[in-house]
């Protein structure tokens, strides 16, 4: 077999069509710019005199916009086609970088961040729509998995490059250079994207009477309900995992960083083999399996009292990616034809807005003093204080999270559906 034939075989196995390759390059370039600059935004805000208020505002906007942007991102993709939509999203992100580069005020940084901070959220529906359009059903999970894997390259390298720039030029100049590089990478990405991605027709031709939740089929609603419960399981203890590991179990910050590396390495190792298997069979078993790993993590974390116990917990946490690309591919399979990107956006909007409550609930469950502080700050809920004083603890936090995960897993295992395995002769 010649080298060209080997390359073609590998490309076919990974679903690397020309448009898919272009998006993967875009993910690396835009992601590098985003992670090398955006990760150090709190430092830049402090340097510009924004103080802790600006950092809190930035964090709140990040969470809010990540939820809200998925809906307009989906509708833009369906109306414009994924190629024009990705062009628009690129230009919006570059405009945000330009604002930060030109205006050196913390208020300008917040305005710029509104434009670029949630690029992933606004572009994800268009990316998933393109995968569903370009690849046949028997390669969609592989396409989503490769995208998820490649997305981790800038996540790992971006902060290292940004940190090196800060070390070489100082906080203010180093971060500003990072934003300039991000703007340039965005421009390069734009050229590659528009050159390599095939033109896509405007998708919004049928089902135009459907709006909002009407796009969610009964099968999708069952997946959404279970997914929300699973995300409650993830988010209730999310912010407190580092506290549990470093402050309570007394491991070093370096060891915690190693645990995070172990988690990411585990996720990367399972992406491709699981995608191959999922594309060869029905998707539901893989989604149920990933929900099981989500559910087990807080329980194993609670039992872990040593570094090696935590290693096991974080391997389980990495395995939660087992069926995540499969879940995304299942959303696209179940979404109505012609409205797939909009459906994806509606799904994520509903899920993320509801799940944002979980972080607040997790703080109430962690300890009594935190619960008292939150209740006093918001000015109501005093009648609940005796309850929180009696039950709030790390164990309560982890066990409640486990309970949500168990309910979500059982619900999807019993009632969740997919389209079933389609024989090769019938695949798109």
KOLKOL-122031 format. One record per residue (C-alpha): residue number from 1; x, y, z. Coordinates in nm, 2 decimals. Example, Ala and Ser with C-alpha at 12.3 -4.5 7.8 and 13.67 -1.06 7.14 Angstrom:
BEGIN
<pos:1&xx:1.23&yy:-0.45&zz:0.78>
<pos:2&xx:1.37&yy:-0.11&zz:0.71>
***
This chain:
BEGIN
<pos:1&xx:0.00&yy:0.00&zz:0.00>
<pos:2&xx:0.14&yy:0.34&zz:-0.10>
<pos:3&xx:0.19&yy:0.63&zz:0.14>
<pos:4&xx:-0.09&yy:0.82&zz:-0.03>
<pos:5&xx:-0.33&yy:0.53&zz:0.00>
<pos:6&xx:-0.24&yy:0.49&zz:0.37>
<pos:7&xx:-0.31&yy:0.86&zz:0.42>
<pos:8&xx:-0.64&yy:0.84&zz:0.24>
<pos:9&xx:-0.73&yy:0.53&zz:0.45>
<pos:10&xx:-0.65&yy:0.72&zz:0.78>
<pos:11&xx:-0.84&yy:1.03&zz:0.66>
<pos:12&xx:-1.14&yy:0.82&zz:0.58>
<pos:13&xx:-1.12&yy:0.64&zz:0.92>
<pos:14&xx:-1.11&yy:0.98&zz:1.10>
<pos:15&xx:-1.37&yy:1.14&zz:0.88>
<pos:16&xx:-1.12&yy:1.41&zz:0.76>
<pos:17&xx:-1.31&yy:1.57&zz:0.48>
<pos:18&xx:-1.16&yy:1.90&zz:0.34>
<pos:19&xx:-1.42&yy:2.11&zz:0.53>
<pos:20&xx:-1.36&yy:1.91&zz:0.85>
<pos:21&xx:-0.98&yy:1.97&zz:0.83>
<pos:22&xx:-1.05&yy:2.34&zz:0.78>
<pos:23&xx:-1.26&yy:2.35&zz:1.09>
<pos:24&xx:-0.99&yy:2.16&zz:1.29>
<pos:25&xx:-0.73&yy:2.42&zz:1.18>
<pos:26&xx:-0.97&yy:2.69&zz:1.28>
<pos:27&xx:-1.02&yy:2.53&zz:1.62>
<pos:28&xx:-0.64&yy:2.52&zz:1.68>
<pos:29&xx:-0.57&yy:2.88&zz:1.56>
<pos:30&xx:-0.87&yy:3.05&zz:1.73>
<pos:31&xx:-0.83&yy:2.83&zz:2.04>
<pos:32&xx:-0.47&yy:2.92&zz:2.07>
<pos:33&xx:-0.55&yy:3.29&zz:2.06>
<pos:34&xx:-0.84&yy:3.25&zz:2.29>
<pos:35&xx:-0.65&yy:3.05&zz:2.56>
<pos:36&xx:-0.32&yy:3.24&zz:2.55>
<pos:37&xx:-0.50&yy:3.57&zz:2.60>
<pos:38&xx:-0.84&yy:3.50&zz:2.77>
<pos:39&xx:-0.69&yy:3.28&zz:3.04>
<pos:40&xx:-0.50&yy:3.59&zz:3.17>
<pos:41&xx:-0.78&yy:3.84&zz:3.15>
<pos:42&xx:-0.82&yy:3.87&zz:3.53>
<pos:43&xx:-0.45&yy:3.97&zz:3.56>
<pos:44&xx:-0.50&yy:4.23&zz:3.28>
<pos:45&xx:-0.81&yy:4.37&zz:3.44>
<pos:46&xx:-0.62&yy:4.41&zz:3.77>
<pos:47&xx:-0.33&yy:4.58&zz:3.59>
<pos:48&xx:-0.57&yy:4.83&zz:3.43>
<pos:49&xx:-0.73&yy:4.91&zz:3.76>
<pos:50&xx:-1.05&yy:4.71&zz:3.73>
<pos:51&xx:-1.02&yy:4.55&zz:4.07>
<pos:52&xx:-1.21&yy:4.24&zz:4.20>
<pos:53&xx:-1.54&yy:4.38&zz:4.08>
<pos:54&xx:-1.43&yy:4.36&zz:3.72>
<pos:55&xx:-1.31&yy:4.01&zz:3.76>
<pos:56&xx:-1.64&yy:3.90&zz:3.91>
<pos:57&xx:-1.82&yy:4.08&zz:3.63>
<pos:58&xx:-1.61&yy:3.90&zz:3.37>
<pos:59&xx:-1.67&yy:3.56&zz:3.53>
<pos:60&xx:-2.04&yy:3.62&zz:3.55>
<pos:61&xx:-2.05&yy:3.73&zz:3.18>
<pos:62&xx:-1.85&yy:3.42&zz:3.08>
<pos:63&xx:-2.10&yy:3.18&zz:3.23>
<pos:64&xx:-2.41&yy:3.38&zz:3.12>
<pos:65&xx:-2.29&yy:3.43&zz:2.76>
<pos:66&xx:-2.18&yy:3.07&zz:2.72>
<pos:67&xx:-2.54&yy:2.97&zz:2.78>
<pos:68&xx:-2.71&yy:3.25&zz:2.58>
<pos:69&xx:-2.48&yy:3.25&zz:2.27>
<pos:70&xx:-2.56&yy:2.90&zz:2.17>
<pos:71&xx:-2.91&yy:2.99&zz:2.06>
<pos:72&xx:-2.83&yy:3.28&zz:1.82>
<pos:73&xx:-2.53&yy:3.07&zz:1.70>
<pos:74&xx:-2.76&yy:2.79&zz:1.60>
<pos:75&xx:-3.01&yy:3.01&zz:1.43>
<pos:76&xx:-2.74&yy:3.20&zz:1.24>
<pos:77&xx:-2.59&yy:2.88&zz:1.11>
<pos:78&xx:-2.93&yy:2.76&zz:0.99>
<pos:79&xx:-3.01&yy:3.09&zz:0.81>
<pos:80&xx:-2.67&yy:3.17&zz:0.67>
<pos:81&xx:-2.52&yy:2.82&zz:0.62>
<pos:82&xx:-2.23&yy:2.71&zz:0.84>
<pos:83&xx:-1.96&yy:2.86&zz:0.62>
<pos:84&xx:-2.10&yy:3.22&zz:0.63>
<pos:85&xx:-2.19&yy:3.17&zz:1.00>
<pos:86&xx:-1.84&yy:3.07&zz:1.09>
<pos:87&xx:-1.71&yy:3.38&zz:0.90>
<pos:88&xx:-1.94&yy:3.60&zz:1.10>
<pos:89&xx:-1.84&yy:3.44&zz:1.43>
<pos:90&xx:-1.47&yy:3.49&zz:1.34>
<pos:91&xx:-1.52&yy:3.85&zz:1.26>
<pos:92&xx:-1.71&yy:3.91&zz:1.59>
<pos:93&xx:-1.42&yy:3.75&zz:1.79>
<pos:94&xx:-1.16&yy:3.96&zz:1.60>
<pos:95&xx:-1.36&yy:4.27&zz:1.67>
<pos:96&xx:-1.35&yy:4.19&zz:2.04>
<pos:97&xx:-0.97&yy:4.15&zz:2.02>
<pos:98&xx:-0.94&yy:4.48&zz:1.83>
<pos:99&xx:-1.13&yy:4.66&zz:2.11>
<pos:100&xx:-0.89&yy:4.53&zz:2.38>
<pos:101&xx:-0.58&yy:4.61&zz:2.17>
<pos:102&xx:-0.69&yy:4.97&zz:2.09>
<pos:103&xx:-0.85&yy:5.08&zz:2.41>
<pos:104&xx:-0.65&yy:5.02&zz:2.73>
<pos:105&xx:-0.92&yy:5.05&zz:2.99>
<pos:106&xx:-1.08&yy:4.78&zz:3.20>
<pos:107&xx:-1.42&yy:4.88&zz:3.08>
<pos:108&xx:-1.31&yy:4.83&zz:2.72>
<pos:109&xx:-1.17&yy:4.49&zz:2.81>
<pos:110&xx:-1.52&yy:4.39&zz:2.93>
<pos:111&xx:-1.68&yy:4.51&zz:2.61>
<pos:112&xx:-1.43&yy:4.33&zz:2.40>
<pos:113&xx:-1.47&yy:4.01&zz:2.61>
<pos:114&xx:-1.84&yy:4.01&zz:2.54>
<pos:115&xx:-1.75&yy:3.97&zz:2.17>
<pos:116&xx:-1.48&yy:3.70&zz:2.20>
<pos:117&xx:-1.51&yy:3.53&zz:2.53>
<pos:118&xx:-1.78&yy:3.28&zz:2.42>
<pos:119&xx:-1.66&yy:3.21&zz:2.07>
<pos:120&xx:-1.67&yy:2.83&zz:2.14>
<pos:121&xx:-2.03&yy:2.85&zz:2.25>
<pos:122&xx:-2.16&yy:3.06&zz:1.96>
<pos:123&xx:-1.96&yy:2.86&zz:1.70>
<pos:124&xx:-2.04&yy:2.51&zz:1.83>
<pos:125&xx:-2.38&yy:2.47&zz:1.67>
<pos:126&xx:-2.24&yy:2.57&zz:1.33>
<pos:127&xx:-1.95&yy:2.32&zz:1.38>
<pos:128&xx:-2.18&yy:2.04&zz:1.47>
<pos:129&xx:-2.42&yy:2.12&zz:1.18>
<pos:130&xx:-2.12&yy:2.11&zz:0.94>
<pos:131&xx:-2.02&yy:1.77&zz:1.08>
<pos:132&xx:-2.38&yy:1.64&zz:1.03>
<pos:133&xx:-2.39&yy:1.78&zz:0.68>
<pos:134&xx:-2.04&yy:1.68&zz:0.55>
<pos:135&xx:-2.02&yy:1.33&zz:0.71>
<pos:136&xx:-2.25&yy:1.03&zz:0.68>
<pos:137&xx:-2.42&yy:0.90&zz:1.00>
<pos:138&xx:-2.17&yy:0.63&zz:1.04>
<pos:139&xx:-1.89&yy:0.89&zz:1.08>
<pos:140&xx:-2.06&yy:1.16&zz:1.28>
<pos:141&xx:-1.94&yy:1.04&zz:1.62>
<pos:142&xx:-1.59&yy:1.02&zz:1.48>
<pos:143&xx:-1.61&yy:1.37&zz:1.34>
<pos:144&xx:-1.73&yy:1.51&zz:1.67>
<pos:145&xx:-1.47&yy:1.31&zz:1.87>
<pos:146&xx:-1.18&yy:1.43&zz:1.65>
<pos:147&xx:-1.31&yy:1.79&zz:1.70>
<pos:148&xx:-1.32&yy:1.74&zz:2.07>
<pos:149&xx:-0.97&yy:1.59&zz:2.08>
<pos:150&xx:-0.81&yy:1.87&zz:1.87>
<pos:151&xx:-0.98&yy:2.13&zz:2.08>
<pos:152&xx:-0.77&yy:2.02&zz:2.37>
<pos:153&xx:-0.44&yy:2.11&zz:2.19>
<pos:154&xx:-0.49&yy:2.49&zz:2.24>
<pos:155&xx:-0.63&yy:2.43&zz:2.58>
<pos:156&xx:-0.30&yy:2.27&zz:2.68>
<pos:157&xx:-0.06&yy:2.50&zz:2.48>
<pos:158&xx:-0.23&yy:2.84&zz:2.49>
<pos:159&xx:-0.18&yy:2.92&zz:2.86>
<pos:160&xx:0.19&yy:2.81&zz:2.83>
<pos:161&xx:0.25&yy:3.05&zz:2.54>
<pos:162&xx:0.06&yy:3.33&zz:2.72>
<pos:163&xx:0.25&yy:3.27&zz:3.04>
<pos:164&xx:0.58&yy:3.28&zz:2.85>
<pos:165&xx:0.48&yy:3.62&zz:2.70>
<pos:166&xx:0.40&yy:3.76&zz:3.04>
<pos:167&xx:0.73&yy:3.63&zz:3.17>
<pos:168&xx:0.92&yy:3.79&zz:2.89>
<pos:169&xx:0.74&yy:4.13&zz:2.86>
<pos:170&xx:0.56&yy:4.17&zz:3.19>
<pos:171&xx:0.19&yy:4.15&zz:3.27>
<pos:172&xx:0.05&yy:4.45&zz:3.08>
<pos:173&xx:0.27&yy:4.43&zz:2.77>
<pos:174&xx:0.28&yy:4.05&zz:2.76>
<pos:175&xx:-0.10&yy:4.01&zz:2.77>
<pos:176&xx:-0.15&yy:4.29&zz:2.51>
<pos:177&xx:0.09&yy:4.10&zz:2.28>
<pos:178&xx:-0.11&yy:3.79&zz:2.34>
<pos:179&xx:-0.42&yy:3.97&zz:2.22>
<pos:180&xx:-0.24&yy:4.09&zz:1.91>
<pos:181&xx:-0.13&yy:3.74&zz:1.83>
<pos:182&xx:-0.49&yy:3.62&zz:1.89>
<pos:183&xx:-0.61&yy:3.88&zz:1.64>
<pos:184&xx:-0.35&yy:3.77&zz:1.38>
<pos:185&xx:-0.44&yy:3.40&zz:1.43>
<pos:186&xx:-0.80&yy:3.49&zz:1.39>
<pos:187&xx:-0.73&yy:3.65&zz:1.05>
<pos:188&xx:-0.52&yy:3.35&zz:0.93>
<pos:189&xx:-0.80&yy:3.12&zz:1.05>
<pos:190&xx:-1.06&yy:3.33&zz:0.86>
<pos:191&xx:-0.86&yy:3.29&zz:0.53>
<pos:192&xx:-0.81&yy:2.92&zz:0.57>
<pos:193&xx:-1.17&yy:2.87&zz:0.67>
<pos:194&xx:-1.32&yy:3.05&zz:0.38>
<pos:195&xx:-1.07&yy:2.89&zz:0.13>
<pos:196&xx:-1.12&yy:2.53&zz:0.24>
<pos:197&xx:-1.47&yy:2.50&zz:0.37>
<pos:198&xx:-1.72&yy:2.40&zz:0.10>
<pos:199&xx:-2.01&yy:2.64&zz:0.04>
<pos:200&xx:-2.32&yy:2.53&zz:0.23>
<pos:201&xx:-2.68&yy:2.62&zz:0.12>
<pos:202&xx:-2.89&yy:2.81&zz:0.36>
<pos:203&xx:-3.04&yy:2.53&zz:0.57>
<pos:204&xx:-3.35&yy:2.71&zz:0.69>
<pos:205&xx:-3.60&yy:2.59&zz:0.43>
<pos:206&xx:-3.83&yy:2.35&zz:0.61>
<pos:207&xx:-3.98&yy:2.33&zz:0.96>
<pos:208&xx:-3.97&yy:2.71&zz:0.97>
<pos:209&xx:-4.28&yy:2.72&zz:1.18>
<pos:210&xx:-4.10&yy:2.55&zz:1.46>
<pos:211&xx:-3.95&yy:2.78&zz:1.72>
<pos:212&xx:-3.77&yy:2.73&zz:2.05>
<pos:213&xx:-3.87&yy:2.42&zz:2.24>
<pos:214&xx:-4.09&yy:2.30&zz:1.94>
<pos:215&xx:-3.76&yy:2.20&zz:1.78>
<pos:216&xx:-3.70&yy:1.95&zz:2.06>
<pos:217&xx:-3.85&yy:1.61&zz:1.96>
<pos:218&xx:-3.98&yy:1.38&zz:2.24>
<pos:219&xx:-3.66&yy:1.18&zz:2.21>
<pos:220&xx:-3.45&yy:1.49&zz:2.25>
<pos:221&xx:-3.65&yy:1.61&zz:2.55>
<pos:222&xx:-3.57&yy:1.29&zz:2.73>
<pos:223&xx:-3.20&yy:1.33&zz:2.65>
<pos:224&xx:-3.22&yy:1.69&zz:2.77>
<pos:225&xx:-3.39&yy:1.61&zz:3.10>
<pos:226&xx:-3.13&yy:1.34&zz:3.18>
<pos:227&xx:-2.84&yy:1.56&zz:3.06>
<pos:228&xx:-2.96&yy:1.84&zz:3.30>
<pos:229&xx:-2.96&yy:1.60&zz:3.59>
<pos:230&xx:-2.62&yy:1.48&zz:3.50>
<pos:231&xx:-2.48&yy:1.84&zz:3.47>
<pos:232&xx:-2.62&yy:1.91&zz:3.82>
<pos:233&xx:-2.42&yy:1.61&zz:3.93>
<pos:234&xx:-2.11&yy:1.77&zz:3.77>
<pos:235&xx:-2.16&yy:2.13&zz:3.87>
<pos:236&xx:-2.27&yy:2.10&zz:4.23>
<pos:237&xx:-1.92&yy:2.00&zz:4.35>
<pos:238&xx:-1.73&yy:2.15&zz:4.05>
<pos:239&xx:-1.59&yy:2.46&zz:4.22>
<pos:240&xx:-1.50&yy:2.27&zz:4.54>
<pos:241&xx:-1.30&yy:1.99&zz:4.39>
<pos:242&xx:-0.97&yy:2.18&zz:4.42>
<pos:243&xx:-1.06&yy:2.27&zz:4.78>
<pos:244&xx:-1.13&yy:1.91&zz:4.87>
<pos:245&xx:-0.80&yy:1.80&zz:4.71>
<pos:246&xx:-0.57&yy:2.08&zz:4.83>
<pos:247&xx:-0.71&yy:2.22&zz:5.15>
<pos:248&xx:-0.88&yy:1.91&zz:5.30>
<pos:249&xx:-0.67&yy:1.62&zz:5.16>
<pos:250&xx:-0.35&yy:1.82&zz:5.17>
<pos:251&xx:-0.21&yy:1.75&zz:4.83>
<pos:252&xx:0.01&yy:2.01&zz:4.67>
<pos:253&xx:-0.10&yy:2.24&zz:4.39>
<pos:254&xx:0.15&yy:2.07&zz:4.17>
<pos:255&xx:-0.01&yy:1.73&zz:4.25>
<pos:256&xx:-0.35&yy:1.88&zz:4.17>
<pos:257&xx:-0.22&yy:2.00&zz:3.83>
<pos:258&xx:-0.09&yy:1.65&zz:3.77>
<pos:259&xx:-0.44&yy:1.51&zz:3.85>
<pos:260&xx:-0.59&yy:1.75&zz:3.59>
<pos:261&xx:-0.33&yy:1.62&zz:3.34>
<pos:262&xx:-0.43&yy:1.26&zz:3.42>
<pos:263&xx:-0.79&yy:1.35&zz:3.36>
<pos:264&xx:-0.72&yy:1.51&zz:3.02>
<pos:265&xx:-0.49&yy:1.23&zz:2.91>
<pos:266&xx:-0.76&yy:0.97&zz:2.99>
<pos:267&xx:-1.02&yy:1.17&zz:2.79>
<pos:268&xx:-0.79&yy:1.19&zz:2.49>
<pos:269&xx:-0.71&yy:0.82&zz:2.50>
<pos:270&xx:-1.08&yy:0.71&zz:2.48>
<pos:271&xx:-1.21&yy:0.95&zz:2.21>
<pos:272&xx:-1.11&yy:0.77&zz:1.89>
<pos:273&xx:-1.17&yy:0.40&zz:1.99>
<pos:274&xx:-1.51&yy:0.49&zz:2.15>
<pos:275&xx:-1.61&yy:0.70&zz:1.84>
<pos:276&xx:-1.52&yy:0.40&zz:1.61>
<pos:277&xx:-1.74&yy:0.16&zz:1.82>
<pos:278&xx:-2.03&yy:0.41&zz:1.86>
<pos:279&xx:-2.04&yy:0.46&zz:1.48>
<pos:280&xx:-2.06&yy:0.08&zz:1.44>
<pos:281&xx:-2.36&yy:0.04&zz:1.67>
<pos:282&xx:-2.64&yy:0.23&zz:1.85>
<pos:283&xx:-2.54&yy:0.54&zz:2.05>
<pos:284&xx:-2.75&yy:0.50&zz:2.36>
<pos:285&xx:-2.52&yy:0.25&zz:2.54>
<pos:286&xx:-2.23&yy:0.48&zz:2.51>
<pos:287&xx:-2.43&yy:0.78&zz:2.64>
<pos:288&xx:-2.55&yy:0.58&zz:2.94>
<pos:289&xx:-2.19&yy:0.47&zz:3.01>
<pos:290&xx:-2.06&yy:0.83&zz:3.01>
<pos:291&xx:-2.35&yy:0.92&zz:3.25>
<pos:292&xx:-2.24&yy:0.64&zz:3.48>
<pos:293&xx:-1.89&yy:0.79&zz:3.50>
<pos:294&xx:-2.03&yy:1.14&zz:3.57>
<pos:295&xx:-2.23&yy:0.98&zz:3.85>
<pos:296&xx:-1.94&yy:0.79&zz:4.00>
<pos:297&xx:-1.69&yy:1.07&zz:4.02>
<pos:298&xx:-1.83&yy:1.26&zz:4.33>
<pos:299&xx:-1.88&yy:0.93&zz:4.52>
<pos:300&xx:-1.52&yy:0.81&zz:4.45>
<pos:301&xx:-1.39&yy:1.16&zz:4.52>
<pos:302&xx:-1.56&yy:1.15&zz:4.86>
<pos:303&xx:-1.39&yy:0.82&zz:4.94>
<pos:304&xx:-1.05&yy:0.93&zz:4.82>
<pos:305&xx:-0.82&yy:1.02&zz:5.11>
<pos:306&xx:-0.48&yy:1.00&zz:4.95>
<pos:307&xx:-0.31&yy:1.11&zz:4.63>
<pos:308&xx:-0.35&yy:0.77&zz:4.47>
<pos:309&xx:-0.71&yy:0.76&zz:4.56>
<pos:310&xx:-0.76&yy:1.09&zz:4.39>
<pos:311&xx:-0.58&yy:0.96&zz:4.09>
<pos:312&xx:-0.85&yy:0.69&zz:4.05>
<pos:313&xx:-1.12&yy:0.96&zz:4.09>
<pos:314&xx:-0.97&yy:1.18&zz:3.82>
<pos:315&xx:-0.93&yy:0.88&zz:3.58>
<pos:316&xx:-1.30&yy:0.83&zz:3.63>
<pos:317&xx:-1.35&yy:1.20&zz:3.57>
<pos:318&xx:-1.16&yy:1.17&zz:3.24>
<pos:319&xx:-1.37&yy:0.87&zz:3.14>
<pos:320&xx:-1.68&yy:1.09&zz:3.16>
<pos:321&xx:-1.57&yy:1.20&zz:2.81>
<pos:322&xx:-1.64&yy:0.83&zz:2.71>
<pos:323&xx:-1.97&yy:0.91&zz:2.54>
<pos:324&xx:-1.97&yy:1.29&zz:2.53>
<pos:325&xx:-1.90&yy:1.32&zz:2.15>
<pos:326&xx:-2.16&yy:1.04&zz:2.10>
<pos:327&xx:-2.41&yy:1.25&zz:2.29>
<pos:328&xx:-2.35&yy:1.55&zz:2.07>
<pos:329&xx:-2.38&yy:1.33&zz:1.76>
<pos:330&xx:-2.70&yy:1.19&zz:1.90>
<pos:331&xx:-2.85&yy:1.54&zz:1.93>
<pos:332&xx:-2.77&yy:1.60&zz:1.57>
<pos:333&xx:-2.93&yy:1.27&zz:1.47>
<pos:334&xx:-3.25&yy:1.34&zz:1.66>
<pos:335&xx:-3.27&yy:1.71&zz:1.55>
<pos:336&xx:-3.51&yy:1.79&zz:1.26>
<pos:337&xx:-3.36&yy:1.81&zz:0.92>
<pos:338&xx:-3.29&yy:2.17&zz:0.81>
<pos:339&xx:-3.29&yy:2.29&zz:1.17>
<pos:340&xx:-3.01&yy:2.10&zz:1.33>
<pos:341&xx:-2.79&yy:2.39&zz:1.43>
<pos:342&xx:-3.09&yy:2.58&zz:1.58>
<pos:343&xx:-3.20&yy:2.27&zz:1.77>
<pos:344&xx:-2.85&yy:2.23&zz:1.90>
<pos:345&xx:-2.85&yy:2.59&zz:2.02>
<pos:346&xx:-3.19&yy:2.56&zz:2.18>
<pos:347&xx:-3.08&yy:2.24&zz:2.36>
<pos:348&xx:-2.77&yy:2.40&zz:2.50>
<pos:349&xx:-2.95&yy:2.72&zz:2.60>
<pos:350&xx:-3.21&yy:2.54&zz:2.81>
<pos:351&xx:-2.95&yy:2.31&zz:2.96>
<pos:352&xx:-2.69&yy:2.56&zz:3.06>
<pos:353&xx:-2.93&yy:2.82&zz:3.19>
<pos:354&xx:-3.10&yy:2.56&zz:3.42>
<pos:355&xx:-2.77&yy:2.41&zz:3.52>
<pos:356&xx:-2.62&yy:2.75&zz:3.63>
<pos:357&xx:-2.84&yy:2.70&zz:3.94>
<pos:358&xx:-2.63&yy:2.40&zz:4.04>
<pos:359&xx:-2.32&yy:2.61&zz:4.12>
<pos:360&xx:-2.52&yy:2.82&zz:4.36>
<pos:361&xx:-2.68&yy:2.51&zz:4.52>
<pos:362&xx:-2.34&yy:2.35&zz:4.56>
<pos:363&xx:-2.21&yy:2.64&zz:4.77>
<pos:364&xx:-2.51&yy:2.62&zz:5.00>
<pos:365&xx:-2.45&yy:2.25&zz:5.05>
<pos:366&xx:-2.07&yy:2.28&zz:5.11>
<pos:367&xx:-2.07&yy:2.42&zz:5.46>
<pos:368&xx:-2.29&yy:2.61&zz:5.70>
<pos:369&xx:-2.09&yy:2.93&zz:5.71>
<pos:370&xx:-2.11&yy:2.96&zz:5.33>
<pos:371&xx:-2.48&yy:2.90&zz:5.34>
<pos:372&xx:-2.52&yy:3.17&zz:5.60>
<pos:373&xx:-2.31&yy:3.42&zz:5.40>
<pos:374&xx:-2.51&yy:3.35&zz:5.08>
<pos:375&xx:-2.85&yy:3.38&zz:5.25>
<pos:376&xx:-2.75&yy:3.71&zz:5.42>
<pos:377&xx:-2.61&yy:3.84&zz:5.09>
<pos:378&xx:-2.92&yy:3.77&zz:4.88>
<pos:379&xx:-3.15&yy:3.89&zz:5.17>
<pos:380&xx:-3.40&yy:3.60&zz:5.18>
<pos:381&xx:-3.41&yy:3.23&zz:5.27>
<pos:382&xx:-3.35&yy:3.27&zz:5.64>
<pos:383&xx:-3.60&yy:3.00&zz:5.71>
<pos:384&xx:-3.37&yy:2.75&zz:5.54>
<pos:385&xx:-3.07&yy:2.83&zz:5.76>
<pos:386&xx:-3.15&yy:2.56&zz:6.03>
<pos:387&xx:-3.16&yy:2.30&zz:5.75>
<pos:388&xx:-2.83&yy:2.41&zz:5.60>
<pos:389&xx:-2.67&yy:2.44&zz:5.94>
<pos:390&xx:-2.77&yy:2.08&zz:6.01>
<pos:391&xx:-2.67&yy:1.91&zz:5.69>
<pos:392&xx:-2.42&yy:2.13&zz:5.50>
<pos:393&xx:-2.08&yy:1.95&zz:5.45>
<pos:394&xx:-1.85&yy:1.83&zz:5.18>
<pos:395&xx:-2.01&yy:1.49&zz:5.21>
<pos:396&xx:-2.36&yy:1.63&zz:5.16>
<pos:397&xx:-2.24&yy:1.82&zz:4.85>
<pos:398&xx:-2.09&yy:1.51&zz:4.70>
<pos:399&xx:-2.38&yy:1.28&zz:4.79>
<pos:400&xx:-2.64&yy:1.51&zz:4.66>
<pos:401&xx:-2.44&yy:1.54&zz:4.33>
<pos:402&xx:-2.43&yy:1.16&zz:4.32>
<pos:403&xx:-2.81&yy:1.14&zz:4.37>
<pos:404&xx:-2.87&yy:1.38&zz:4.08>
<pos:405&xx:-2.64&yy:1.17&zz:3.86>
<pos:406&xx:-2.80&yy:0.84&zz:3.96>
<pos:407&xx:-3.15&yy:0.97&zz:3.87>
<pos:408&xx:-3.03&yy:1.12&zz:3.54>
<pos:409&xx:-2.86&yy:0.79&zz:3.44>
<pos:410&xx:-3.15&yy:0.57&zz:3.53>
<pos:411&xx:-3.40&yy:0.80&zz:3.35>
<pos:412&xx:-3.20&yy:0.79&zz:3.03>
<pos:413&xx:-3.13&yy:0.42&zz:3.06>
<pos:414&xx:-3.51&yy:0.35&zz:3.10>
<pos:415&xx:-3.66&yy:0.61&zz:2.87>
<pos:416&xx:-3.39&yy:0.75&zz:2.64>
<pos:417&xx:-3.39&yy:0.66&zz:2.27>
<pos:418&xx:-3.17&yy:0.69&zz:1.97>
<pos:419&xx:-3.24&yy:0.62&zz:1.60>
<pos:420&xx:-3.09&yy:0.27&zz:1.62>
<pos:421&xx:-2.82&yy:0.13&zz:1.41>
<pos:422&xx:-2.86&yy:0.20&zz:1.04>
<pos:423&xx:-2.71&yy:-0.07&zz:0.80>
<pos:424&xx:-2.43&yy:0.05&zz:0.58>
<pos:425&xx:-2.64&yy:0.02&zz:0.27>
<pos:426&xx:-2.89&yy:0.27&zz:0.42>
<pos:427&xx:-2.65&yy:0.53&zz:0.56>
<pos:428&xx:-2.63&yy:0.87&zz:0.42>
***
